[in-house]
């Protein structure tokens, strides 16, 4: 752990970001279901969504509209994102920011922290338990939170075995790219109240938020719907717990 972090210590000292804003804390702070509003220009399932979006303007709109946090796509392939987008979003708005990337290496975590990320995404479909543990530990050492994402019952078990504090259940199948909301809600209902539970994908209405809430979700992550209809944010916030 110290070896790979020490290689990046120069960057961290030279480009030290401000302290992390507390992503997990923001998801638990309000009386309603928290909305994590996502900034993304495109995706493999949808193609171009908002290719000309201004990242700073979008982030400010999310903050003004009541989002608890934001997710910023930094993956270039298929999503058109970058670490520069993360820097711009975090400079524009005071919301805690999740770096949305296919993160495999601790060095990526450190680079995301330098860019201002307050939390990382750990995609269990992409990494082993040992790799996930290293990513989570690296995030903790850098003062960040980790959103551990599951798609299946087995991955939910893995997330709990890793003692993840924030667990997301994604409704989208990574292979078919189809959305299965029923499966998502079933898996959310199996998560204990001791973890912060996040419903990811498939959220496009107030009814979807209420359904996630009924299944136990503390927060929802919404991207495509908000990028296409920013005014939708007003409908999504404020669902009582």
Helices and strands as residue ranges (DSSP letters): H 2-14, H 23-29, E 34-39, E 42-43, E 47-48, H 55-64, E 69-73, H 83-92, E 96-100, H 106-114, E 119-123, H 129-141, E 145-150, H 153-161, E 166-170, H 181-188, E 196-200, H 206-214, E 219-222, H 224-228, G 230-232, H 233-236
